[in-house]
């Protein structure tokens, strides 16, 4: 998830490093509204066991981390000491996977899925929904059934991650149905389908970001690839030429300076920083950070990258949010 940047007081104008568009850099810097300097611990340990947060966001407006819950569905606000407060409680939230703070429109978007989908057809086929909540109160604004838009032949569904476009449209990856859903500002749903890629080519779309130049970047978990997609050409997914693939690519986060951070949910236990000087026709690795326990995605707080460690399958574990260091 996510373009969330807190500028330290008195920070200088952001410069674009490794992005192909000066105008895009200026746009991103303007959108990064100045805020008071944020001081957070390097590691925050959630005080409640078994929450299993797959998604994390930093809400700069309210100065807090928000995490989803793979096991409970509820979205929680996280204090700096790890204390949790239920923020968005909704009986229809089966599993809150990716979450996205849309401060411009004062809302929180939640990818609503069902982990039983991983059991295959016996699990019931899964769900793909998008919950929308007021960013201040947590009040539910909408619950949208993405799967109703198709594809009709999808046997399994799993809503995973979210990005928000400049017009307020939400884009949601479905890791099992091989599509990206577009939810327009009026909550109508349409599909982005990779028709230019062979149907038998395995695709597991996961992390997604909207670039200020007007296109999407979408990560493929198993293949380790990155795709560039224009909403104006929703059936064409263009492969980004990577210096090295990123197998296990889970959540992705776009920094205002143009760096794309890719959290690898595999044995590498790493975050890879990618940069591009040709509008993401290609990308190279500029830095890497490592950690010891499986992580799924990240949030930006200023220039700091915080990953979340969910501890899947361990209902006694205390999950953590950890700041990583790049080399």
Buried (B, 14 or more C-beta within 10 A) or exposed (E): BBBBBBBEEEBEEBEBEBBBBEEBBBBBBEBBEEBEEBEBEEEBEBEEEBBBBBBBBBBBBEBBBBBBBBBBBBBBBBBEEBEBEEBBBBEEBBBBBBBBBBBEEEBBBBBBBBBBBEEEEEEEBBBBBBBBBEBEEBEBBEBBEBBEBBEEEBEBBBBBBBBBBEEBBBBBBBBBBBBBBBBEEEEEBBBBBBEEBEEEEEBBBBBBBBBBBEBBBBBBBBBBBBBBBBBEEBEBBBBBBBEEEBBBBBBBBBBBBBBBBBBBBBEEBBBBBBBBBEBBEBBBBBBBBEBEEBBBBBBBBBBBBBBBBBBBEEEEBBBBBBBBEBE
